[in-house]
Amino acid sequence: MIRLHMIVQGQTEEAFVNQVLVNHFGYFNVIVDVRAVETSRRHGRIYRGGLLDYQRAKRDLVRWMREDQNNDAFFSTMFDLYALPDDFPAYAAAQRLNPNGPCHCARSSLPG
Amino acid sequence: MTLVDYFVPEQIIVVERPDRETLFHRPDPDELQDWLSEYSLAELWEKNVLGGRPS
């Protein structure tokens, strides 16, 4: 049975996956689960929102991918584009795209 | 510190109720070791690595 593992930014995206995506994909017999990158604390200090840390997100994703390497497992992400960190892959190239033009769909593999 | 930070993985039982039954499971300490090198148990609960998230 196909499993879709969602890595998302925080609790808002987690709620969206649980309240919308789980039921939707259930109709297609796809099991969806979700993990968040952000927590309410970092290094013991209370942390209130802000920029997603790309390296942290990448480490989380790679760790999870190591846990489920079966062919029927798929991974996807939901990250807030607002204030996206500039160390995201292809960030500079994305900045050159015309925001008023047709919608671009970018596919690339994780570097390294 | 969150209460769960005072425990080790071997002391945790995760309780979930996906449909109309209650399911209990123990997290795998070996699988958690990699995560624990970067996060505390409380953070792993918030991230839903442990499970048992409020619905």
Backbone of each chain as nested JSON, in Angstrom:
{
  "chains": [
    {"id": "A", "residues": [
      {"number": 1, "name": "MET", "atoms": {"N": [0.855, -1.201, 0.0], "CA": [0.0, 0.0, 0.0], "C": [0.883, 1.241, 0.0]}},
      {"number": 2, "name": "ILE", "atoms": {"N": [0.565, 2.171, -0.849], "CA": [1.405, 3.353, -1.004], "C": [1.349, 4.218, 0.244]}},
      {"number": 3, "name": "ARG", "atoms": {"N": [2.522, 4.61, 0.691], "CA": [2.618, 5.518, 1.833], "C": [3.199, 6.841, 1.351]}},
      {"number": 4, "name": "LEU", "atoms": {"N": [2.555, 7.928, 1.681], "CA": [3.041, 9.257, 1.354], "C": [3.479, 9.927, 2.642]}},
      {"number": 5, "name": "HIS", "atoms": {"N": [4.766, 10.184, 2.747], "CA": [5.321, 10.83, 3.936], "C": [5.509, 12.313, 3.654]}},
      {"number": 6, "name": "MET", "atoms": {"N": [4.826, 13.144, 4.401], "CA": [4.907, 14.59, 4.208], "C": [5.838, 15.203, 5.251]}},
      {"number": 7, "name": "ILE", "atoms": {"N": [6.867, 15.903, 4.782], "CA": [7.692, 16.711, 5.681], "C": [7.215, 18.149, 5.517]}},
      {"number": 8, "name": "VAL", "atoms": {"N": [6.793, 18.769, 6.608], "CA": [6.2, 20.102, 6.494], "C": [6.872, 21.053, 7.47]}},
      {"number": 9, "name": "GLN", "atoms": {"N": [6.576, 22.315, 7.31], "CA": [7.265, 23.331, 8.093], "C": [6.904, 23.24, 9.571]}},
      {"number": 10, "name": "GLY", "atoms": {"N": [5.62, 23.346, 9.903], "CA": [5.229, 23.376, 11.316], "C": [3.814, 22.887, 11.535]}},
      {"number": 11, "name": "GLN", "atoms": {"N": [3.248, 23.329, 12.651], "CA": [1.957, 22.8, 13.085], "C": [0.811, 23.173, 12.154]}},
      {"number": 12, "name": "THR", "atoms": {"N": [0.906, 24.342, 11.51], "CA": [-0.163, 24.741, 10.587], "C": [-0.247, 23.781, 9.417]}},
      {"number": 13, "name": "GLU", "atoms": {"N": [0.928, 23.485, 8.86], "CA": [0.957, 22.559, 7.73], "C": [0.576, 21.141, 8.176]}},
      {"number": 14, "name": "GLU", "atoms": {"N": [0.985, 20.789, 9.393], "CA": [0.614, 19.475, 9.946], "C": [-0.911, 19.355, 10.014]}},
      {"number": 15, "name": "ALA", "atoms": {"N": [-1.565, 20.411, 10.472], "CA": [-3.028, 20.394, 10.573], "C": [-3.659, 20.237, 9.202]}},
      {"number": 16, "name": "PHE", "atoms": {"N": [-3.107, 20.928, 8.198], "CA": [-3.655, 20.825, 6.842], "C": [-3.557, 19.386, 6.336]}},
      {"number": 17, "name": "VAL", "atoms": {"N": [-2.403, 18.76, 6.547], "CA": [-2.241, 17.381, 6.1], "C": [-3.264, 16.481, 6.782]}},
      {"number": 18, "name": "ASN", "atoms": {"N": [-3.396, 16.619, 8.098], "CA": [-4.297, 15.735, 8.844], "C": [-5.765, 15.996, 8.52]}},
      {"number": 19, "name": "GLN", "atoms": {"N": [-6.128, 17.253, 8.288], "CA": [-7.536, 17.589, 8.106], "C": [-7.982, 17.513, 6.656]}},
      {"number": 20, "name": "VAL", "atoms": {"N": [-7.054, 17.626, 5.719], "CA": [-7.44, 17.648, 4.306], "C": [-6.81, 16.501, 3.523]}},
      {"number": 21, "name": "LEU", "atoms": {"N": [-5.486, 16.387, 3.579], "CA": [-4.813, 15.421, 2.705], "C": [-5.071, 13.971, 3.085]}},
      {"number": 22, "name": "VAL", "atoms": {"N": [-5.123, 13.671, 4.378], "CA": [-5.29, 12.277, 4.799], "C": [-6.57, 11.68, 4.206]}},
      {"number": 23, "name": "ASN", "atoms": {"N": [-7.694, 12.385, 4.365], "CA": [-8.956, 11.862, 3.836], "C": [-8.955, 11.809, 2.316]}},
      {"number": 24, "name": "HIS", "atoms": {"N": [-8.406, 12.857, 1.697], "CA": [-8.39, 12.91, 0.234], "C": [-7.624, 11.721, -0.339]}},
      {"number": 25, "name": "PHE", "atoms": {"N": [-6.417, 11.505, 0.179], "CA": [-5.608, 10.411, -0.348], "C": [-6.139, 9.053, 0.084]}},
      {"number": 26, "name": "GLY", "atoms": {"N": [-6.923, 9.036, 1.165], "CA": [-7.531, 7.788, 1.605], "C": [-8.413, 7.182, 0.523]}},
      {"number": 27, "name": "TYR", "atoms": {"N": [-9.087, 8.045, -0.233], "CA": [-9.937, 7.557, -1.314], "C": [-9.146, 6.823, -2.39]}},
      {"number": 28, "name": "PHE", "atoms": {"N": [-7.841, 7.11, -2.459], "CA": [-6.993, 6.459, -3.452], "C": [-6.136, 5.38, -2.807]}},
      {"number": 29, "name": "ASN", "atoms": {"N": [-6.51, 4.983, -1.583], "CA": [-5.755, 3.965, -0.848], "C": [-4.304, 4.348, -0.646]}},
      {"number": 30, "name": "VAL", "atoms": {"N": [-4.046, 5.616, -0.464], "CA": [-2.705, 6.097, -0.128], "C": [-2.712, 6.532, 1.331]}},
      {"number": 31, "name": "ILE", "atoms": {"N": [-1.792, 5.965, 2.117], "CA": [-1.699, 6.32, 3.534], "C": [-0.776, 7.525, 3.663]}},
      {"number": 32, "name": "VAL", "atoms": {"N": [-1.239, 8.562, 4.321], "CA": [-0.444, 9.779, 4.471], "C": [-0.064, 9.967, 5.926]}},
      {"number": 33, "name": "ASP", "atoms": {"N": [1.208, 10.265, 6.175], "CA": [1.576, 10.715, 7.519], "C": [2.486, 11.939, 7.401]}},
      {"number": 34, "name": "VAL", "atoms": {"N": [2.634, 12.631, 8.501], "CA": [3.277, 13.945, 8.443], "C": [4.218, 14.155, 9.618]}},
      {"number": 35, "name": "ARG", "atoms": {"N": [5.327, 14.812, 9.327], "CA": [6.244, 15.233, 10.372], "C": [6.618, 16.69, 10.141]}},
      {"number": 36, "name": "ALA", "atoms": {"N": [6.817, 17.405, 11.232], "CA": [7.133, 18.826, 11.134], "C": [8.618, 19.055, 11.36]}},
      {"number": 37, "name": "VAL", "atoms": {"N": [9.16, 20.069, 10.702], "CA": [10.559, 20.431, 10.921], "C": [10.692, 21.296, 12.166]}},
      {"number": 38, "name": "GLU", "atoms": {"N": [9.78, 22.248, 12.299], "CA": [9.88, 23.203, 13.398], "C": [9.296, 22.645, 14.68]}},
      {"number": 39, "name": "THR", "atoms": {"N": [9.906, 23.065, 15.787], "CA": [9.322, 22.772, 17.097], "C": [9.163, 24.103, 17.819]}},
      {"number": 40, "name": "SER", "atoms": {"N": [8.556, 24.068, 18.985], "CA": [8.335, 25.319, 19.694], "C": [9.571, 25.754, 20.46]}},
      {"number": 41, "name": "ARG", "atoms": {"N": [10.588, 24.937, 20.451], "CA": [11.802, 25.323, 21.163], "C": [13.032, 24.908, 20.341]}},
      {"number": 42, "name": "ARG", "atoms": {"N": [14.083, 25.696, 20.438], "CA": [15.338, 25.307, 19.803], "C": [16.456, 25.501, 20.817]}},
      {"number": 43, "name": "HIS", "atoms": {"N": [17.244, 24.495, 20.998], "CA": [18.358, 24.532, 21.951], "C": [17.89, 24.973, 23.334]}},
      {"number": 44, "name": "GLY", "atoms": {"N": [16.702, 24.51, 23.711], "CA": [16.206, 24.808, 25.051], "C": [15.48, 26.13, 25.177]}},
      {"number": 45, "name": "ARG", "atoms": {"N": [15.592, 27.012, 24.167], "CA": [14.912, 28.317, 24.283], "C": [13.575, 28.254, 23.546]}},
      {"number": 46, "name": "ILE", "atoms": {"N": [12.581, 28.985, 24.03], "CA": [11.295, 29.045, 23.352], "C": [11.488, 29.796, 22.024]}},
      {"number": 47, "name": "TYR", "atoms": {"N": [10.917, 29.256, 21.001], "CA": [11.135, 29.799, 19.652], "C": [9.793, 30.111, 19.02]}},
      {"number": 48, "name": "ARG", "atoms": {"N": [9.629, 31.276, 18.462], "CA": [8.318, 31.647, 17.923], "C": [8.381, 31.888, 16.43]}},
      {"number": 49, "name": "GLY", "atoms": {"N": [8.175, 30.856, 15.67], "CA": [8.011, 30.985, 14.231], "C": [9.225, 31.55, 13.541]}},
      {"number": 50, "name": "GLY", "atoms": {"N": [9.089, 31.862, 12.273], "CA": [10.19, 32.468, 11.555], "C": [10.655, 31.621, 10.403]}},
      {"number": 51, "name": "LEU", "atoms": {"N": [11.887, 31.819, 10.003], "CA": [12.398, 31.175, 8.808], "C": [12.568, 29.68, 8.995]}},
      {"number": 52, "name": "LEU", "atoms": {"N": [12.195, 28.933, 7.967], "CA": [12.52, 27.524, 7.934], "C": [14.03, 27.387, 7.741]}},
      {"number": 53, "name": "ASP", "atoms": {"N": [14.645, 26.459, 8.443], "CA": [16.075, 26.19, 8.294], "C": [16.236, 25.074, 7.273]}},
      {"number": 54, "name": "TYR", "atoms": {"N": [16.824, 25.379, 6.107], "CA": [16.875, 24.392, 5.03], "C": [17.694, 23.157, 5.433]}},
      {"number": 55, "name": "GLN", "atoms": {"N": [18.856, 23.373, 6.055], "CA": [19.712, 22.235, 6.41], "C": [19.019, 21.316, 7.397]}},
      {"number": 56, "name": "ARG", "atoms": {"N": [18.271, 21.926, 8.345], "CA": [17.516, 21.136, 9.312], "C": [16.424, 20.334, 8.61]}},
      {"number": 57, "name": "ALA", "atoms": {"N": [15.723, 20.984, 7.682], "CA": [14.665, 20.31, 6.933], "C": [15.247, 19.161, 6.115]}},
      {"number": 58, "name": "LYS", "atoms": {"N": [16.405, 19.414, 5.506], "CA": [17.026, 18.379, 4.689], "C": [17.46, 17.195, 5.553]}},
      {"number": 59, "name": "ARG", "atoms": {"N": [18.046, 17.466, 6.718], "CA": [18.462, 16.374, 7.608], "C": [17.259, 15.544, 8.03]}},
      {"number": 60, "name": "ASP", "atoms": {"N": [16.162, 16.209, 8.369], "CA": [14.946, 15.496, 8.782], "C": [14.432, 14.607, 7.654]}},
      {"number": 61, "name": "LEU", "atoms": {"N": [14.42, 15.167, 6.446], "CA": [13.89, 14.433, 5.308], "C": [14.759, 13.21, 5.013]}},
      {"number": 62, "name": "VAL", "atoms": {"N": [16.067, 13.399, 4.997], "CA": [16.976, 12.289, 4.701], "C": [16.88, 11.202, 5.772]}},
      {"number": 63, "name": "ARG", "atoms": {"N": [16.767, 11.612, 7.036], "CA": [16.604, 10.643, 8.122], "C": [15.35, 9.814, 7.933]}},
      {"number": 64, "name": "TRP", "atoms": {"N": [14.247, 10.472, 7.572], "CA": [12.995, 9.765, 7.386], "C": [13.071, 8.849, 6.165]}},
      {"number": 65, "name": "MET", "atoms": {"N": [13.738, 9.32, 5.121], "CA": [13.863, 8.493, 3.923], "C": [14.662, 7.225, 4.215]}},
      {"number": 66, "name": "ARG", "atoms": {"N": [15.609, 7.325, 5.144], "CA": [16.376, 6.144, 5.533], "C": [15.497, 5.158, 6.288]}},
      {"number": 67, "name": "GLU", "atoms": {"N": [14.487, 5.654, 7.003], "CA": [13.613, 4.774, 7.781], "C": [12.68, 3.961, 6.903]}},
      {"number": 68, "name": "ASP", "atoms": {"N": [12.292, 4.5, 5.773], "CA": [11.363, 3.804, 4.889], "C": [11.897, 3.866, 3.47]}},
      {"number": 69, "name": "GLN", "atoms": {"N": [12.625, 2.853, 3.078], "CA": [13.24, 2.838, 1.755], "C": [12.487, 1.927, 0.788]}},
      {"number": 70, "name": "ASN", "atoms": {"N": [11.31, 1.495, 1.184], "CA": [10.539, 0.622, 0.307], "C": [10.054, 1.367, -0.929]}},
      {"number": 71, "name": "ASN", "atoms": {"N": [9.828, 0.622, -2.002], "CA": [9.426, 1.231, -3.273], "C": [8.047, 1.874, -3.215]}},
      {"number": 72, "name": "ASP", "atoms": {"N": [7.232, 1.47, -2.235], "CA": [5.886, 2.04, -2.176], "C": [5.812, 3.242, -1.235]}},
      {"number": 73, "name": "ALA", "atoms": {"N": [6.983, 3.752, -0.835], "CA": [7.0, 4.947, 0.004], "C": [7.368, 6.16, -0.842]}},
      {"number": 74, "name": "PHE", "atoms": {"N": [6.616, 7.246, -0.669], "CA": [6.883, 8.484, -1.384], "C": [6.994, 9.621, -0.383]}},
      {"number": 75, "name": "PHE", "atoms": {"N": [7.797, 10.614, -0.738], "CA": [8.01, 11.743, 0.156], "C": [7.669, 13.05, -0.542]}},
      {"number": 76, "name": "SER", "atoms": {"N": [7.046, 13.941, 0.191], "CA": [6.794, 15.269, -0.357], "C": [6.906, 16.292, 0.757]}},
      {"number": 77, "name": "THR", "atoms": {"N": [6.859, 17.557, 0.382], "CA": [7.093, 18.61, 1.372], "C": [6.047, 19.72, 1.254]}},
      {"number": 78, "name": "MET", "atoms": {"N": [5.864, 20.465, 2.322], "CA": [5.065, 21.687, 2.301], "C": [5.818, 22.724, 3.105]}},
      {"number": 79, "name": "PHE", "atoms": {"N": [6.442, 23.649, 2.424], "CA": [7.182, 24.7, 3.112], "C": [6.648, 26.053, 2.702]}},
      {"number": 80, "name": "ASP", "atoms": {"N": [6.564, 26.957, 3.661], "CA": [6.072, 28.299, 3.392], "C": [7.054, 29.03, 2.479]}},
      {"number": 81, "name": "LEU", "atoms": {"N": [6.576, 29.513, 1.337], "CA": [7.462, 30.221, 0.413], "C": [7.818, 31.614, 0.937]}},
      {"number": 82, "name": "TYR", "atoms": {"N": [6.98, 32.136, 1.817], "CA": [7.278, 33.454, 2.383], "C": [8.543, 33.37, 3.223]}},
      {"number": 83, "name": "ALA", "atoms": {"N": [9.512, 34.252, 2.943], "CA": [10.773, 34.267, 3.685], "C": [11.479, 32.927, 3.628]}},
      {"number": 84, "name": "LEU", "atoms": {"N": [11.382, 32.249, 2.477], "CA": [12.106, 30.996, 2.307], "C": [13.604, 31.287, 2.4]}},
      {"number": 85, "name": "PRO", "atoms": {"N": [14.355, 30.499, 3.158], "CA": [15.79, 30.751, 3.297], "C": [16.509, 30.683, 1.952]}},
      {"number": 86, "name": "ASP", "atoms": {"N": [17.521, 31.526, 1.772], "CA": [18.161, 31.599, 0.46], "C": [19.162, 30.483, 0.205]}},
      {"number": 87, "name": "ASP", "atoms": {"N": [19.337, 29.568, 1.164], "CA": [20.205, 28.422, 0.88], "C": [19.407, 27.236, 0.353]}},
      {"number": 88, "name": "PHE", "atoms": {"N": [18.128, 27.458, 0.05], "CA": [17.339, 26.42, -0.593], "C": [17.911, 26.166, -1.987]}},
      {"number": 89, "name": "PRO", "atoms": {"N": [17.879, 24.911, -2.462], "CA": [18.433, 24.619, -3.785], "C": [17.762, 25.443, -4.879]}},
      {"number": 90, "name": "ALA", "atoms": {"N": [18.55, 25.902, -5.831], "CA": [18.056, 26.65, -6.995], "C": [17.34, 27.928, -6.593]}},
      {"number": 91, "name": "TYR", "atoms": {"N": [17.677, 28.459, -5.425], "CA": [17.013, 29.684, -4.953], "C": [17.247, 30.849, -5.908]}},
      {"number": 92, "name": "ALA", "atoms": {"N": [18.52, 31.014, -6.332], "CA": [18.851, 32.143, -7.213], "C": [18.123, 32.02, -8.549]}},
      {"number": 93, "name": "ALA", "atoms": {"N": [18.091, 30.81, -9.084], "CA": [17.402, 30.603, -10.365], "C": [15.913, 30.891, -10.23]}},
      {"number": 94, "name": "ALA", "atoms": {"N": [15.333, 30.506, -9.112], "CA": [13.906, 30.738, -8.889], "C": [13.601, 32.23, -8.808]}},
      {"number": 95, "name": "GLN", "atoms": {"N": [14.541, 32.993, -8.243], "CA": [14.344, 34.442, -8.124], "C": [14.229, 35.109, -9.489]}},
      {"number": 96, "name": "ARG", "atoms": {"N": [14.839, 34.481, -10.521], "CA": [14.83, 35.093, -11.857], "C": [13.544, 34.763, -12.621]}},
      {"number": 97, "name": "LEU", "atoms": {"N": [12.721, 33.884, -12.093], "CA": [11.478, 33.533, -12.779], "C": [10.496, 34.698, -12.692]}},
      {"number": 98, "name": "ASN", "atoms": {"N": [9.658, 34.818, -13.695], "CA": [8.661, 35.883, -13.731], "C": [7.454, 35.472, -12.885]}},
      {"number": 99, "name": "PRO", "atoms": {"N": [7.196, 36.18, -11.787], "CA": [6.08, 35.771, -10.926], "C": [4.72, 35.961, -11.571]}},
      {"number": 100, "name": "ASN", "atoms": {"N": [4.665, 36.756, -12.629], "CA": [3.391, 36.995, -13.297], "C": [3.22, 36.123, -14.533]}},
      {"number": 101, "name": "GLY", "atoms": {"N": [4.193, 35.268, -14.797], "CA": [4.115, 34.411, -15.965], "C": [3.402, 33.107, -15.647]}},
      {"number": 102, "name": "PRO", "atoms": {"N": [3.465, 32.177, -16.598], "CA": [2.829, 30.865, -16.347], "C": [3.494, 30.157, -15.16]}},
      {"number": 103, "name": "CYS", "atoms": {"N": [2.741, 29.281, -14.526], "CA": [3.23, 28.582, -13.341], "C": [4.312, 27.585, -13.747]}},
      {"number": 104, "name": "HIS", "atoms": {"N": [5.456, 27.615, -13.052], "CA": [6.539, 26.699, -13.367], "C": [6.549, 25.545, -12.388]}},
      {"number": 105, "name": "CYS", "atoms": {"N": [6.749, 24.363, -12.913], "CA": [6.862, 23.202, -12.046], "C": [8.307, 22.736, -12.089]}},
      {"number": 106, "name": "ALA", "atoms": {"N": [8.998, 22.805, -10.966], "CA": [10.416, 22.459, -10.947], "C": [10.61, 21.097, -10.313]}},
      {"number": 107, "name": "ARG", "atoms": {"N": [11.411, 20.281, -10.945], "CA": [11.731, 18.991, -10.368], "C": [13.243, 18.87, -10.292]}},
      {"number": 108, "name": "SER", "atoms": {"N": [13.728, 18.52, -9.118], "CA": [15.161, 18.269, -9.04], "C": [15.393, 17.267, -7.931]}},
      {"number": 109, "name": "SER", "atoms": {"N": [16.52, 16.591, -7.971], "CA": [16.819, 15.651, -6.907], "C": [17.567, 16.387, -5.808]}},
      {"number": 110, "name": "LEU", "atoms": {"N": [17.539, 15.847, -4.594], "CA": [18.238, 16.47, -3.495], "C": [19.731, 16.465, -3.794]}},
      {"number": 111, "name": "PRO", "atoms": {"N": [20.402, 17.605, -3.666], "CA": [21.846, 17.607, -3.904], "C": [22.564, 16.868, -2.789]}},
      {"number": 112, "name": "GLY", "atoms": {"N": [23.687, 16.268, -3.071], "CA": [24.488, 15.563, -2.065], "C": [23.749, 14.368, -1.544]}}
    ]},
    {"id": "B", "residues": [
      {"number": 1, "name": "MET", "atoms": {"N": [11.368, 22.583, 30.896], "CA": [11.46, 21.287, 30.225], "C": [10.091, 20.628, 30.196]}},
      {"number": 2, "name": "THR", "atoms": {"N": [9.781, 20.039, 29.055], "CA": [8.547, 19.277, 28.933], "C": [8.699, 17.973, 29.712]}},
      {"number": 3, "name": "LEU", "atoms": {"N": [7.584, 17.47, 30.265], "CA": [7.629, 16.266, 31.106], "C": [8.334, 15.106, 30.404]}},
      {"number": 4, "name": "VAL", "atoms": {"N": [8.032, 14.909, 29.104], "CA": [8.572, 13.737, 28.413], "C": [10.097, 13.802, 28.301]}},
      {"number": 5, "name": "ASP", "atoms": {"N": [10.681, 15.006, 28.441], "CA": [12.14, 15.12, 28.388], "C": [12.824, 14.475, 29.585]}},
      {"number": 6, "name": "TYR", "atoms": {"N": [12.066, 14.172, 30.624], "CA": [12.648, 13.541, 31.802], "C": [12.73, 12.024, 31.665]}},
      {"number": 7, "name": "PHE", "atoms": {"N": [12.246, 11.505, 30.533], "CA": [12.243, 10.061, 30.338], "C": [13.182, 9.651, 29.216]}},
      {"number": 8, "name": "VAL", "atoms": {"N": [13.454, 8.348, 29.141], "CA": [14.216, 7.794, 28.018], "C": [13.242, 7.008, 27.144]}},
      {"number": 9, "name": "PRO", "atoms": {"N": [13.62, 6.755, 25.88], "CA": [12.681, 6.098, 24.961], "C": [12.101, 4.785, 25.487]}},
      {"number": 10, "name": "GLU", "atoms": {"N": [12.911, 4.022, 26.217], "CA": [12.438, 2.714, 26.702], "C": [11.288, 2.848, 27.692]}},
      {"number": 11, "name": "GLN", "atoms": {"N": [11.093, 4.044, 28.233], "CA": [10.034, 4.248, 29.21], "C": [8.749, 4.798, 28.598]}},
      {"number": 12, "name": "ILE", "atoms": {"N": [8.732, 4.954, 27.282], "CA": [7.607, 5.618, 26.63], "C": [6.68, 4.612, 25.967]}},
      {"number": 13, "name": "ILE", "atoms": {"N": [5.382, 4.773, 26.162], "CA": [4.374, 4.046, 25.381], "C": [3.524, 5.106, 24.674]}},
      {"number": 14, "name": "VAL", "atoms": {"N": [3.393, 4.972, 23.365], "CA": [2.629, 5.938, 22.581], "C": [1.203, 5.422, 22.419]}},
      {"number": 15, "name": "VAL", "atoms": {"N": [0.234, 6.272, 22.708], "CA": [-1.179, 5.888, 22.622], "C": [-1.848, 6.694, 21.519]}},
      {"number": 16, "name": "GLU", "atoms": {"N": [-2.501, 5.985, 20.589], "CA": [-3.185, 6.679, 19.505], "C": [-4.554, 6.055, 19.255]}},
      {"number": 17, "name": "ARG", "atoms": {"N": [-5.422, 6.836, 18.667], "CA": [-6.771, 6.351, 18.403], "C": [-7.135, 6.723, 16.97]}},
      {"number": 18, "name": "PRO", "atoms": {"N": [-6.575, 6.023, 15.978], "CA": [-6.779, 6.4, 14.576], "C": [-8.225, 6.247, 14.121]}},
      {"number": 19, "name": "ASP", "atoms": {"N": [-8.919, 5.204, 14.541], "CA": [-10.308, 5.011, 14.132], "C": [-11.142, 4.942, 15.404]}},
      {"number": 20, "name": "ARG", "atoms": {"N": [-11.747, 3.783, 15.694], "CA": [-12.536, 3.718, 16.927], "C": [-11.916, 2.759, 17.93]}},
      {"number": 21, "name": "GLU", "atoms": {"N": [-10.593, 2.533, 17.777], "CA": [-9.919, 1.686, 18.757], "C": [-8.67, 2.407, 19.242]}},
      {"number": 22, "name": "THR", "atoms": {"N": [-8.248, 2.086, 20.459], "CA": [-7.044, 2.676, 21.022], "C": [-5.871, 1.744, 20.759]}},
      {"number": 23, "name": "LEU", "atoms": {"N": [-4.805, 2.305, 20.203], "CA": [-3.62, 1.503, 19.887], "C": [-2.427, 1.977, 20.707]}},
      {"number": 24, "name": "PHE", "atoms": {"N": [-1.717, 1.024, 21.277], "CA": [-0.535, 1.331, 22.076], "C": [0.691, 0.776, 21.366]}},
      {"number": 25, "name": "HIS", "atoms": {"N": [1.772, 1.55, 21.326], "CA": [3.008, 0.962, 20.822], "C": [4.203, 1.598, 21.52]}},
      {"number": 26, "name": "ARG", "atoms": {"N": [5.292, 0.842, 21.534], "CA": [6.539, 1.341, 22.125], "C": [7.462, 1.796, 21.003]}},
      {"number": 27, "name": "PRO", "atoms": {"N": [8.005, 3.014, 21.075], "CA": [8.948, 3.442, 20.036], "C": [10.221, 2.592, 20.069]}},
      {"number": 28, "name": "ASP", "atoms": {"N": [10.84, 2.45, 18.909], "CA": [12.074, 1.681, 18.779], "C": [13.259, 2.556, 19.171]}},
      {"number": 29, "name": "PRO", "atoms": {"N": [13.928, 2.237, 20.298], "CA": [15.044, 3.096, 20.75], "C": [16.15, 3.225, 19.703]}},
      {"number": 30, "name": "ASP", "atoms": {"N": [16.414, 2.155, 18.934], "CA": [17.476, 2.216, 17.929], "C": [17.132, 3.21, 16.837]}},
      {"number": 31, "name": "GLU", "atoms": {"N": [15.872, 3.17, 16.392], "CA": [15.439, 4.091, 15.339], "C": [15.49, 5.533, 15.825]}},
      {"number": 32, "name": "LEU", "atoms": {"N": [15.25, 5.737, 17.123], "CA": [15.216, 7.094, 17.669], "C": [16.604, 7.679, 17.919]}},
      {"number": 33, "name": "GLN", "atoms": {"N": [17.623, 6.834, 18.026], "CA": [18.95, 7.321, 18.388], "C": [19.453, 8.408, 17.453]}},
      {"number": 34, "name": "ASP", "atoms": {"N": [19.243, 8.198, 16.153], "CA": [19.693, 9.183, 15.179], "C": [18.977, 10.515, 15.403]}},
      {"number": 35, "name": "TRP", "atoms": {"N": [17.662, 10.473, 15.602], "CA": [16.895, 11.696, 15.857], "C": [17.341, 12.357, 17.157]}},
      {"number": 36, "name": "LEU", "atoms": {"N": [17.621, 11.532, 18.195], "CA": [17.978, 12.077, 19.513], "C": [19.346, 12.733, 19.516]}},
      {"number": 37, "name": "SER", "atoms": {"N": [20.164, 12.476, 18.491], "CA": [21.447, 13.166, 18.418], "C": [21.235, 14.645, 18.092]}},
      {"number": 38, "name": "GLU", "atoms": {"N": [20.038, 14.971, 17.591], "CA": [19.758, 16.372, 17.239], "C": [18.595, 16.974, 18.038]}},
      {"number": 39, "name": "TYR", "atoms": {"N": [17.639, 16.155, 18.448], "CA": [16.433, 16.677, 19.111], "C": [16.171, 15.988, 20.445]}},
      {"number": 40, "name": "SER", "atoms": {"N": [15.438, 16.671, 21.319], "CA": [15.025, 16.042, 22.577], "C": [13.751, 15.244, 22.325]}},
      {"number": 41, "name": "LEU", "atoms": {"N": [13.355, 14.421, 23.293], "CA": [12.128, 13.641, 23.148], "C": [10.916, 14.546, 22.977]}},
      {"number": 42, "name": "ALA", "atoms": {"N": [10.889, 15.655, 23.687], "CA": [9.766, 16.589, 23.564], "C": [9.68, 17.135, 22.14]}},
      {"number": 43, "name": "GLU", "atoms": {"N": [10.823, 17.453, 21.559], "CA": [10.826, 17.951, 20.185], "C": [10.372, 16.857, 19.229]}},
      {"number": 44, "name": "LEU", "atoms": {"N": [10.787, 15.614, 19.481], "CA": [10.372, 14.519, 18.612], "C": [8.862, 14.302, 18.705]}},
      {"number": 45, "name": "TRP", "atoms": {"N": [8.294, 14.56, 19.863], "CA": [6.841, 14.471, 19.991], "C": [6.188, 15.6, 19.202]}},
      {"number": 46, "name": "GLU", "atoms": {"N": [6.727, 16.818, 19.312], "CA": [6.168, 17.951, 18.564], "C": [6.29, 17.749, 17.064]}},
      {"number": 47, "name": "LYS", "atoms": {"N": [7.352, 17.075, 16.633], "CA": [7.577, 16.878, 15.208], "C": [6.756, 15.709, 14.668]}},
      {"number": 48, "name": "ASN", "atoms": {"N": [6.124, 14.966, 15.549], "CA": [5.385, 13.755, 15.201], "C": [6.291, 12.607, 14.784]}},
      {"number": 49, "name": "VAL", "atoms": {"N": [7.523, 12.623, 15.26], "CA": [8.385, 11.461, 15.045], "C": [7.967, 10.355, 16.024]}},
      {"number": 50, "name": "LEU", "atoms": {"N": [7.53, 10.747, 17.226], "CA": [7.084, 9.771, 18.227], "C": [5.673, 9.279, 17.969]}},
      {"number": 51, "name": "GLY", "atoms": {"N": [4.831, 10.132, 17.432], "CA": [3.413, 9.834, 17.317], "C": [2.688, 10.376, 18.524]}},
      {"number": 52, "name": "GLY", "atoms": {"N": [1.424, 9.956, 18.688], "CA": [0.649, 10.398, 19.843], "C": [0.321, 11.872, 19.846]}},
      {"number": 53, "name": "ARG", "atoms": {"N": [0.206, 12.46, 18.652], "CA": [-0.111, 13.891, 18.556], "C": [-1.592, 14.098, 18.838]}},
      {"number": 54, "name": "PRO", "atoms": {"N": [-1.959, 15.222, 19.433], "CA": [-3.392, 15.494, 19.633], "C": [-4.092, 15.668, 18.281]}},
      {"number": 55, "name": "SER", "atoms": {"N": [-5.321, 15.18, 18.163], "CA": [-6.02, 15.29, 16.88], "C": [-7.141, 16.307, 16.956]}}
    ]}
  ]
}
